[in-house]
Amino acid sequence: MTGSTTPSGHSPSPQHPTSVVRLGIPGGPEVTHRDVAANGARFHIAELGDGPLVLLLHGFPQFWWTWRHQLVALADAGFRAVAMDLRGVGGSDRTPRGYDPAGLALDITGVIRSLGEPDAALVGHDLGGYLAWTAAAMRPKLVRRLAVSSMPHPRRWRSAMLGDVRQSRAGSYIWGFQRPWVPERQLTADDGALVGRLLHDWSGPRLLDDEAVTAYRRAMCIPSTAHCSVEPYRWLVRSLARPDGIQFYRRMKRPVRVPTLHLHGSLDPVMRTRSAAGSGQYVEAPYRWRLFDGLGHFPHEEDPVAFSTELINWLKDPEPDR
């Protein structure tokens, strides 16, 4: 289904997620929506343009629509831009299991294969960035380049959350997600009002517009989405002392060997700049750090022109270590 459905107007029934998720880009070209099969599940994607594949991975509490500006910019720049909904979110399957980062990373690399491409440049924000780091380490042949926003390397994330009191406090919502059922009820109460508050509190001075906030609130209220959205964070904490978690973080010692662009907002209140900035030690390839002054946790939405310009210039740079 393609179309220009917008998040304005009356809330559609939560039993019909298609009308909530398969949105158009306001004032932009028509996006192609379809489903692809990968890693034992079905994933919704939004696609625009032709050329080398750039796969965009959203974070919490959002879905593919967070990349609406970059889809247009990338397509105009000669890329095949695809934004996917992660497992359990948006228009993708809500499965009972499969929310550990290794499994979610295999979803991503499976989508690359399902799209008929030999590889992709991965662009991930927040949780999507964590999974992009993971996919680049696990399946390096499928990742041509890596761009991550607002998220350190998984091993850096672990050490910062456990060893930095200020980072642990900044990421306190993750500790709160460990409670059973309570986070789900909080996220969906009052038509997703908490989602709106988080988006406001985590942004810099350039707040997300009302249309975007409404879209994310509605998407969170699709049945089972809130539960699936917090399950990856539950795994990240509960597995710290478990064999599967220890094994995962050992696997993440494997260095990233593709050119990497690391983007961060200087005012990000969720992931401190100090926490993110140490990630270059895990990259054995050209690594470029870009700090956006005056932006918060959502630089790709707070200043989409600056973010897209930086991303596209880097993707087209044949010598990205400069």
Contacts in CASP RR format, 6 or more apart in sequence:
PFRMAT RR
TARGET T0000
AUTHOR 0000-0000-0000
METHOD contacts of the structure
MODEL  1
MTGSTTPSGHSPSPQHPTSVVRLGIPGGPEVTHRDVAANGARFHIAELGD
GPLVLLLHGFPQFWWTWRHQLVALADAGFRAVAMDLRGVGGSDRTPRGYD
PAGLALDITGVIRSLGEPDAALVGHDLGGYLAWTAAAMRPKLVRRLAVSS
MPHPRRWRSAMLGDVRQSRAGSYIWGFQRPWVPERQLTADDGALVGRLLH
DWSGPRLLDDEAVTAYRRAMCIPSTAHCSVEPYRWLVRSLARPDGIQFYR
RMKRPVRVPTLHLHGSLDPVMRTRSAAGSGQYVEAPYRWRLFDGLGHFPH
EEDPVAFSTELINWLKDPEPDR
1 18 0 8 1.000
1 22 0 8 1.000
1 33 0 8 1.000
2 22 0 8 1.000
2 24 0 8 1.000
2 30 0 8 1.000
2 31 0 8 1.000
2 32 0 8 1.000
2 33 0 8 1.000
3 22 0 8 1.000
3 24 0 8 1.000
3 30 0 8 1.000
3 31 0 8 1.000
3 33 0 8 1.000
4 24 0 8 1.000
4 30 0 8 1.000
5 19 0 8 1.000
5 22 0 8 1.000
5 23 0 8 1.000
5 24 0 8 1.000
6 23 0 8 1.000
6 24 0 8 1.000
6 26 0 8 1.000
6 211 0 8 1.000
7 20 0 8 1.000
7 23 0 8 1.000
7 211 0 8 1.000
7 212 0 8 1.000
7 214 0 8 1.000
7 215 0 8 1.000
7 218 0 8 1.000
8 211 0 8 1.000
8 214 0 8 1.000
11 191 0 8 1.000
11 218 0 8 1.000
12 19 0 8 1.000
12 20 0 8 1.000
12 218 0 8 1.000
14 20 0 8 1.000
14 221 0 8 1.000
14 222 0 8 1.000
14 223 0 8 1.000
15 223 0 8 1.000
17 90 0 8 1.000
17 91 0 8 1.000
17 219 0 8 1.000
17 222 0 8 1.000
18 91 0 8 1.000
20 90 0 8 1.000
20 215 0 8 1.000
20 218 0 8 1.000
20 219 0 8 1.000
20 222 0 8 1.000
21 44 0 8 1.000
21 63 0 8 1.000
21 64 0 8 1.000
21 65 0 8 1.000
21 85 0 8 1.000
21 90 0 8 1.000
21 91 0 8 1.000
21 219 0 8 1.000
21 222 0 8 1.000
22 33 0 8 1.000
22 44 0 8 1.000
22 46 0 8 1.000
22 91 0 8 1.000
23 65 0 8 1.000
23 68 0 8 1.000
23 215 0 8 1.000
24 30 0 8 1.000
24 31 0 8 1.000
24 68 0 8 1.000
25 31 0 8 1.000
25 68 0 8 1.000
25 71 0 8 1.000
25 72 0 8 1.000
26 68 0 8 1.000
26 211 0 8 1.000
28 72 0 8 1.000
29 48 0 8 1.000
29 72 0 8 1.000
29 75 0 8 1.000
31 46 0 8 1.000
31 47 0 8 1.000
31 48 0 8 1.000
31 71 0 8 1.000
32 46 0 8 1.000
32 47 0 8 1.000
32 48 0 8 1.000
33 44 0 8 1.000
33 45 0 8 1.000
33 46 0 8 1.000
33 47 0 8 1.000
34 44 0 8 1.000
34 45 0 8 1.000
34 47 0 8 1.000
35 42 0 8 1.000
35 43 0 8 1.000
35 44 0 8 1.000
35 45 0 8 1.000
35 91 0 8 1.000
36 42 0 8 1.000
36 43 0 8 1.000
36 45 0 8 1.000
36 111 0 8 1.000
36 114 0 8 1.000
36 115 0 8 1.000
37 43 0 8 1.000
37 114 0 8 1.000
38 107 0 8 1.000
38 110 0 8 1.000
38 111 0 8 1.000
38 113 0 8 1.000
38 114 0 8 1.000
39 103 0 8 1.000
39 106 0 8 1.000
39 107 0 8 1.000
39 110 0 8 1.000
41 87 0 8 1.000
41 92 0 8 1.000
41 93 0 8 1.000
41 95 0 8 1.000
41 107 0 8 1.000
42 92 0 8 1.000
42 93 0 8 1.000
43 84 0 8 1.000
43 85 0 8 1.000
43 87 0 8 1.000
43 92 0 8 1.000
43 93 0 8 1.000
43 107 0 8 1.000
43 111 0 8 1.000
44 64 0 8 1.000
44 84 0 8 1.000
44 85 0 8 1.000
44 90 0 8 1.000
44 91 0 8 1.000
44 92 0 8 1.000
45 64 0 8 1.000
45 82 0 8 1.000
45 83 0 8 1.000
45 84 0 8 1.000
45 85 0 8 1.000
45 111 0 8 1.000
45 115 0 8 1.000
46 64 0 8 1.000
46 65 0 8 1.000
46 67 0 8 1.000
46 71 0 8 1.000
46 82 0 8 1.000
46 83 0 8 1.000
46 84 0 8 1.000
47 80 0 8 1.000
47 81 0 8 1.000
47 82 0 8 1.000
47 83 0 8 1.000
48 71 0 8 1.000
48 72 0 8 1.000
48 74 0 8 1.000
48 75 0 8 1.000
48 81 0 8 1.000
49 74 0 8 1.000
49 75 0 8 1.000
49 78 0 8 1.000
49 79 0 8 1.000
49 80 0 8 1.000
49 81 0 8 1.000
50 75 0 8 1.000
50 78 0 8 1.000
50 80 0 8 1.000
51 78 0 8 1.000
51 79 0 8 1.000
51 80 0 8 1.000
52 78 0 8 1.000
52 79 0 8 1.000
52 80 0 8 1.000
52 121 0 8 1.000
52 144 0 8 1.000
53 79 0 8 1.000
53 80 0 8 1.000
53 82 0 8 1.000
53 112 0 8 1.000
53 115 0 8 1.000
53 117 0 8 1.000
53 119 0 8 1.000
53 120 0 8 1.000
53 121 0 8 1.000
54 74 0 8 1.000
54 79 0 8 1.000
54 80 0 8 1.000
54 81 0 8 1.000
54 82 0 8 1.000
54 120 0 8 1.000
54 121 0 8 1.000
54 123 0 8 1.000
54 315 0 8 1.000
55 82 0 8 1.000
55 83 0 8 1.000
55 84 0 8 1.000
55 108 0 8 1.000
55 111 0 8 1.000
55 112 0 8 1.000
55 115 0 8 1.000
55 120 0 8 1.000
55 121 0 8 1.000
55 122 0 8 1.000
55 123 0 8 1.000
56 64 0 8 1.000
56 67 0 8 1.000
56 70 0 8 1.000
56 71 0 8 1.000
56 81 0 8 1.000
56 82 0 8 1.000
56 83 0 8 1.000
56 84 0 8 1.000
56 123 0 8 1.000
56 124 0 8 1.000
57 84 0 8 1.000
57 86 0 8 1.000
57 108 0 8 1.000
57 122 0 8 1.000
57 123 0 8 1.000
57 124 0 8 1.000
57 125 0 8 1.000
57 128 0 8 1.000
57 129 0 8 1.000
57 131 0 8 1.000
57 132 0 8 1.000
58 64 0 8 1.000
58 66 0 8 1.000
58 67 0 8 1.000
58 83 0 8 1.000
58 85 0 8 1.000
58 86 0 8 1.000
58 89 0 8 1.000
58 124 0 8 1.000
58 125 0 8 1.000
58 126 0 8 1.000
58 127 0 8 1.000
58 128 0 8 1.000
59 66 0 8 1.000
59 86 0 8 1.000
59 124 0 8 1.000
59 125 0 8 1.000
59 126 0 8 1.000
59 127 0 8 1.000
59 128 0 8 1.000
59 129 0 8 1.000
60 126 0 8 1.000
60 127 0 8 1.000
60 229 0 8 1.000
60 233 0 8 1.000
61 187 0 8 1.000
61 195 0 8 1.000
61 198 0 8 1.000
61 199 0 8 1.000
61 216 0 8 1.000
61 220 0 8 1.000
61 229 0 8 1.000
62 126 0 8 1.000
62 216 0 8 1.000
62 219 0 8 1.000
63 85 0 8 1.000
63 89 0 8 1.000
63 90 0 8 1.000
63 91 0 8 1.000
63 216 0 8 1.000
63 219 0 8 1.000
64 83 0 8 1.000
64 84 0 8 1.000
64 85 0 8 1.000
64 90 0 8 1.000
65 83 0 8 1.000
65 212 0 8 1.000
65 215 0 8 1.000
65 216 0 8 1.000
65 219 0 8 1.000
66 83 0 8 1.000
66 125 0 8 1.000
66 212 0 8 1.000
66 216 0 8 1.000
66 298 0 8 1.000
66 300 0 8 1.000
66 301 0 8 1.000
67 81 0 8 1.000
67 83 0 8 1.000
67 123 0 8 1.000
67 300 0 8 1.000
69 300 0 8 1.000
69 301 0 8 1.000
69 304 0 8 1.000
69 305 0 8 1.000
69 307 0 8 1.000
69 308 0 8 1.000
70 81 0 8 1.000
70 83 0 8 1.000
70 123 0 8 1.000
70 300 0 8 1.000
70 304 0 8 1.000
70 307 0 8 1.000
70 308 0 8 1.000
70 311 0 8 1.000
71 81 0 8 1.000
71 83 0 8 1.000
73 304 0 8 1.000
73 308 0 8 1.000
73 309 0 8 1.000
73 311 0 8 1.000
73 312 0 8 1.000
74 81 0 8 1.000
74 308 0 8 1.000
74 311 0 8 1.000
74 312 0 8 1.000
75 81 0 8 1.000
77 312 0 8 1.000
77 315 0 8 1.000
77 316 0 8 1.000
79 121 0 8 1.000
79 312 0 8 1.000
79 315 0 8 1.000
80 117 0 8 1.000
82 111 0 8 1.000
82 115 0 8 1.000
84 92 0 8 1.000
84 108 0 8 1.000
84 111 0 8 1.000
85 91 0 8 1.000
85 92 0 8 1.000
86 92 0 8 1.000
86 104 0 8 1.000
86 107 0 8 1.000
86 127 0 8 1.000
86 128 0 8 1.000
86 131 0 8 1.000
87 93 0 8 1.000
87 94 0 8 1.000
87 95 0 8 1.000
87 98 0 8 1.000
87 99 0 8 1.000
87 104 0 8 1.000
87 107 0 8 1.000
87 228 0 8 1.000
88 94 0 8 1.000
88 95 0 8 1.000
88 99 0 8 1.000
88 224 0 8 1.000
88 225 0 8 1.000
88 228 0 8 1.000
88 229 0 8 1.000
89 219 0 8 1.000
89 225 0 8 1.000
89 228 0 8 1.000
89 229 0 8 1.000
90 219 0 8 1.000
90 222 0 8 1.000
90 225 0 8 1.000
91 222 0 8 1.000
94 224 0 8 1.000
94 225 0 8 1.000
94 228 0 8 1.000
98 104 0 8 1.000
99 228 0 8 1.000
99 231 0 8 1.000
99 232 0 8 1.000
99 234 0 8 1.000
99 235 0 8 1.000
100 232 0 8 1.000
100 235 0 8 1.000
100 239 0 8 1.000
100 244 0 8 1.000
100 248 0 8 1.000
101 130 0 8 1.000
101 131 0 8 1.000
101 134 0 8 1.000
101 154 0 8 1.000
101 232 0 8 1.000
101 235 0 8 1.000
101 236 0 8 1.000
101 248 0 8 1.000
102 134 0 8 1.000
102 138 0 8 1.000
102 248 0 8 1.000
102 251 0 8 1.000
104 131 0 8 1.000
104 134 0 8 1.000
104 232 0 8 1.000
105 131 0 8 1.000
105 134 0 8 1.000
105 135 0 8 1.000
105 138 0 8 1.000
105 139 0 8 1.000
106 135 0 8 1.000
106 138 0 8 1.000
106 139 0 8 1.000
108 122 0 8 1.000
108 131 0 8 1.000
108 132 0 8 1.000
108 135 0 8 1.000
109 135 0 8 1.000
109 138 0 8 1.000
109 139 0 8 1.000
109 142 0 8 1.000
109 143 0 8 1.000
112 119 0 8 1.000
112 120 0 8 1.000
112 142 0 8 1.000
113 142 0 8 1.000
118 142 0 8 1.000
119 141 0 8 1.000
119 142 0 8 1.000
119 143 0 8 1.000
119 144 0 8 1.000
120 142 0 8 1.000
120 143 0 8 1.000
120 144 0 8 1.000
121 143 0 8 1.000
121 144 0 8 1.000
121 145 0 8 1.000
121 146 0 8 1.000
121 147 0 8 1.000
121 315 0 8 1.000
122 132 0 8 1.000
122 135 0 8 1.000
122 136 0 8 1.000
122 143 0 8 1.000
122 145 0 8 1.000
122 146 0 8 1.000
122 147 0 8 1.000
123 132 0 8 1.000
123 147 0 8 1.000
123 148 0 8 1.000
123 149 0 8 1.000
123 311 0 8 1.000
124 131 0 8 1.000
124 132 0 8 1.000
124 147 0 8 1.000
124 148 0 8 1.000
124 149 0 8 1.000
124 151 0 8 1.000
125 148 0 8 1.000
125 149 0 8 1.000
125 150 0 8 1.000
125 151 0 8 1.000
125 298 0 8 1.000
125 300 0 8 1.000
126 149 0 8 1.000
126 150 0 8 1.000
126 151 0 8 1.000
126 270 0 8 1.000
126 297 0 8 1.000
127 151 0 8 1.000
127 232 0 8 1.000
127 233 0 8 1.000
128 151 0 8 1.000
129 148 0 8 1.000
129 149 0 8 1.000
129 150 0 8 1.000
129 151 0 8 1.000
130 151 0 8 1.000
130 154 0 8 1.000
130 157 0 8 1.000
132 143 0 8 1.000
132 146 0 8 1.000
132 147 0 8 1.000
132 148 0 8 1.000
133 146 0 8 1.000
133 148 0 8 1.000
133 151 0 8 1.000
133 153 0 8 1.000
133 154 0 8 1.000
133 252 0 8 1.000
133 256 0 8 1.000
133 279 0 8 1.000
133 282 0 8 1.000
134 154 0 8 1.000
134 252 0 8 1.000
135 142 0 8 1.000
135 143 0 8 1.000
136 143 0 8 1.000
136 146 0 8 1.000
136 256 0 8 1.000
136 258 0 8 1.000
136 260 0 8 1.000
137 251 0 8 1.000
137 252 0 8 1.000
137 254 0 8 1.000
137 255 0 8 1.000
137 256 0 8 1.000
138 251 0 8 1.000
138 254 0 8 1.000
140 256 0 8 1.000
140 257 0 8 1.000
140 258 0 8 1.000
143 258 0 8 1.000
144 258 0 8 1.000
145 258 0 8 1.000
145 259 0 8 1.000
145 260 0 8 1.000
145 261 0 8 1.000
145 314 0 8 1.000
145 315 0 8 1.000
145 320 0 8 1.000
146 256 0 8 1.000
146 258 0 8 1.000
146 259 0 8 1.000
146 260 0 8 1.000
146 261 0 8 1.000
147 260 0 8 1.000
147 261 0 8 1.000
147 262 0 8 1.000
147 263 0 8 1.000
147 311 0 8 1.000
147 314 0 8 1.000
147 315 0 8 1.000
148 260 0 8 1.000
148 261 0 8 1.000
148 262 0 8 1.000
148 263 0 8 1.000
148 279 0 8 1.000
149 262 0 8 1.000
149 263 0 8 1.000
149 264 0 8 1.000
149 299 0 8 1.000
149 300 0 8 1.000
149 307 0 8 1.000
150 263 0 8 1.000
150 264 0 8 1.000
150 265 0 8 1.000
150 268 0 8 1.000
150 270 0 8 1.000
150 271 0 8 1.000
150 276 0 8 1.000
150 296 0 8 1.000
150 297 0 8 1.000
150 298 0 8 1.000
150 299 0 8 1.000
151 157 0 8 1.000
151 271 0 8 1.000
151 276 0 8 1.000
152 160 0 8 1.000
152 271 0 8 1.000
152 275 0 8 1.000
152 276 0 8 1.000
152 277 0 8 1.000
152 278 0 8 1.000
152 279 0 8 1.000
153 252 0 8 1.000
153 256 0 8 1.000
153 278 0 8 1.000
153 279 0 8 1.000
153 280 0 8 1.000
153 282 0 8 1.000
153 283 0 8 1.000
154 248 0 8 1.000
154 249 0 8 1.000
154 252 0 8 1.000
155 249 0 8 1.000
155 252 0 8 1.000
155 253 0 8 1.000
155 282 0 8 1.000
156 275 0 8 1.000
156 276 0 8 1.000
156 278 0 8 1.000
156 279 0 8 1.000
156 281 0 8 1.000
156 282 0 8 1.000
157 275 0 8 1.000
158 240 0 8 1.000
158 249 0 8 1.000
160 167 0 8 1.000
160 272 0 8 1.000
160 274 0 8 1.000
160 275 0 8 1.000
161 167 0 8 1.000
161 168 0 8 1.000
161 171 0 8 1.000
161 174 0 8 1.000
162 168 0 8 1.000
162 240 0 8 1.000
164 272 0 8 1.000
164 274 0 8 1.000
164 275 0 8 1.000
166 272 0 8 1.000
167 271 0 8 1.000
167 272 0 8 1.000
167 274 0 8 1.000
167 275 0 8 1.000
168 175 0 8 1.000
170 269 0 8 1.000
170 270 0 8 1.000
170 271 0 8 1.000
170 272 0 8 1.000
171 270 0 8 1.000
171 271 0 8 1.000
173 198 0 8 1.000
173 270 0 8 1.000
174 233 0 8 1.000
174 236 0 8 1.000
174 237 0 8 1.000
175 237 0 8 1.000
176 182 0 8 1.000
176 183 0 8 1.000
177 183 0 8 1.000
177 230 0 8 1.000
177 233 0 8 1.000
177 234 0 8 1.000
177 237 0 8 1.000
178 233 0 8 1.000
178 234 0 8 1.000
178 237 0 8 1.000
178 238 0 8 1.000
183 226 0 8 1.000
183 230 0 8 1.000
184 226 0 8 1.000
184 227 0 8 1.000
184 230 0 8 1.000
185 226 0 8 1.000
186 194 0 8 1.000
187 194 0 8 1.000
187 195 0 8 1.000
187 220 0 8 1.000
187 226 0 8 1.000
187 229 0 8 1.000
187 230 0 8 1.000
188 220 0 8 1.000
188 221 0 8 1.000
188 226 0 8 1.000
191 217 0 8 1.000
191 218 0 8 1.000
191 221 0 8 1.000
192 217 0 8 1.000
192 220 0 8 1.000
192 221 0 8 1.000
193 217 0 8 1.000
195 213 0 8 1.000
195 216 0 8 1.000
195 217 0 8 1.000
195 220 0 8 1.000
196 213 0 8 1.000
196 216 0 8 1.000
196 217 0 8 1.000
199 207 0 8 1.000
199 208 0 8 1.000
199 212 0 8 1.000
199 213 0 8 1.000
199 216 0 8 1.000
199 298 0 8 1.000
200 207 0 8 1.000
200 208 0 8 1.000
200 213 0 8 1.000
201 269 0 8 1.000
202 268 0 8 1.000
202 269 0 8 1.000
202 270 0 8 1.000
202 296 0 8 1.000
202 297 0 8 1.000
202 298 0 8 1.000
203 296 0 8 1.000
203 297 0 8 1.000
203 298 0 8 1.000
203 302 0 8 1.000
204 267 0 8 1.000
204 294 0 8 1.000
204 295 0 8 1.000
204 296 0 8 1.000
204 297 0 8 1.000
204 302 0 8 1.000
205 267 0 8 1.000
205 294 0 8 1.000
206 295 0 8 1.000
206 302 0 8 1.000
206 303 0 8 1.000
207 302 0 8 1.000
208 298 0 8 1.000
208 301 0 8 1.000
208 302 0 8 1.000
212 301 0 8 1.000
219 225 0 8 1.000
220 226 0 8 1.000
220 229 0 8 1.000
239 245 0 8 1.000
239 248 0 8 1.000
252 282 0 8 1.000
255 282 0 8 1.000
255 283 0 8 1.000
255 284 0 8 1.000
256 282 0 8 1.000
256 283 0 8 1.000
256 284 0 8 1.000
256 285 0 8 1.000
257 283 0 8 1.000
257 284 0 8 1.000
257 285 0 8 1.000
258 285 0 8 1.000
259 285 0 8 1.000
259 286 0 8 1.000
259 287 0 8 1.000
259 288 0 8 1.000
259 320 0 8 1.000
259 321 0 8 1.000
260 280 0 8 1.000
260 283 0 8 1.000
260 285 0 8 1.000
260 286 0 8 1.000
260 287 0 8 1.000
260 288 0 8 1.000
261 288 0 8 1.000
261 290 0 8 1.000
261 310 0 8 1.000
261 311 0 8 1.000
261 314 0 8 1.000
261 320 0 8 1.000
262 276 0 8 1.000
262 279 0 8 1.000
262 280 0 8 1.000
262 287 0 8 1.000
262 288 0 8 1.000
262 289 0 8 1.000
262 290 0 8 1.000
263 290 0 8 1.000
263 292 0 8 1.000
263 299 0 8 1.000
263 307 0 8 1.000
263 310 0 8 1.000
263 311 0 8 1.000
264 271 0 8 1.000
264 273 0 8 1.000
264 276 0 8 1.000
264 277 0 8 1.000
264 289 0 8 1.000
264 290 0 8 1.000
264 291 0 8 1.000
264 292 0 8 1.000
264 299 0 8 1.000
265 273 0 8 1.000
265 291 0 8 1.000
265 292 0 8 1.000
265 293 0 8 1.000
265 294 0 8 1.000
265 295 0 8 1.000
265 296 0 8 1.000
265 297 0 8 1.000
265 299 0 8 1.000
266 273 0 8 1.000
266 291 0 8 1.000
266 292 0 8 1.000
266 293 0 8 1.000
266 294 0 8 1.000
266 295 0 8 1.000
266 296 0 8 1.000
267 294 0 8 1.000
267 295 0 8 1.000
267 296 0 8 1.000
268 276 0 8 1.000
268 295 0 8 1.000
268 296 0 8 1.000
268 297 0 8 1.000
269 296 0 8 1.000
269 297 0 8 1.000
270 297 0 8 1.000
271 297 0 8 1.000
273 291 0 8 1.000
277 289 0 8 1.000
280 287 0 8 1.000
280 289 0 8 1.000
286 319 0 8 1.000
286 320 0 8 1.000
286 321 0 8 1.000
287 321 0 8 1.000
288 314 0 8 1.000
288 320 0 8 1.000
288 321 0 8 1.000
290 310 0 8 1.000
292 299 0 8 1.000
292 303 0 8 1.000
292 306 0 8 1.000
292 307 0 8 1.000
295 302 0 8 1.000
295 303 0 8 1.000
296 302 0 8 1.000
299 306 0 8 1.000
299 307 0 8 1.000
300 307 0 8 1.000
300 308 0 8 1.000
314 320 0 8 1.000
END
